[in-house]
């Protein structure tokens, strides 16, 4: 069983790290928030946040990768 877990853990860590784009330096990276509709930390470090009152909207390129804050207590 132990011999099975090591390759699985390595594969899992590679897939988690692969979610951070190559242009983002990962040395000392604490969190990566790509604004993809939630406040999940995609770096694999588990530093997830929460969205309260903001809504997802289009960025300047038309992608659903930005949050809209209406100025009334959004956090």
SVG drawing of the C-alpha trace seen along z (x, -y; Angstrom):
<svg xmlns="http://www.w3.org/2000/svg" viewBox="-24 -52 36 54">
<polyline fill="none" stroke="black" stroke-width="0.4" points="0.0,0.0 2.8,-2.4 4.4,-1.9 1.1,-3.0 0.7,-6.1 4.0,-7.8 3.5,-7.8 -0.1,-9.0 1.0,-11.8 3.7,-12.9 1.1,-12.9 -1.3,-14.9 1.3,-17.5 2.3,-17.9 -1.3,-18.3 -1.9,-21.0 1.3,-22.9 0.4,-22.7 -2.6,-25.0 -0.4,-28.0 0.6,-29.6 4.3,-29.5 4.6,-33.3 3.9,-33.3 7.0,-32.7 6.3,-29.8 9.3,-30.3 7.7,-31.4 4.2,-31.4 1.6,-31.5 -1.6,-31.7 -2.8,-32.0 -6.3,-33.5 -7.1,-33.4 -10.5,-35.1 -12.3,-32.2 -15.6,-32.6 -14.6,-31.8 -11.9,-32.7 -10.2,-29.3 -6.4,-29.2 -5.3,-27.4 -1.6,-27.1 -2.5,-24.0 -1.6,-25.6 -5.2,-25.7 -5.5,-29.4 -9.0,-29.7 -11.0,-32.8 -14.7,-33.6 -16.7,-36.0 -19.2,-38.1 -21.5,-40.3 -19.3,-40.6 -20.3,-39.1 -18.3,-37.6 -18.1,-39.8 -16.2,-40.1 -12.6,-41.3 -11.2,-43.6 -10.7,-40.7 -14.3,-39.4 -13.4,-36.5 -15.4,-35.8 -12.3,-36.5 -13.1,-39.6 -15.3,-40.6 -17.7,-43.5 -17.9,-45.3 -20.9,-47.7 -19.4,-49.8 -22.0,-48.8 -20.1,-46.7 -18.7,-44.2 -15.7,-42.4"/>
</svg>
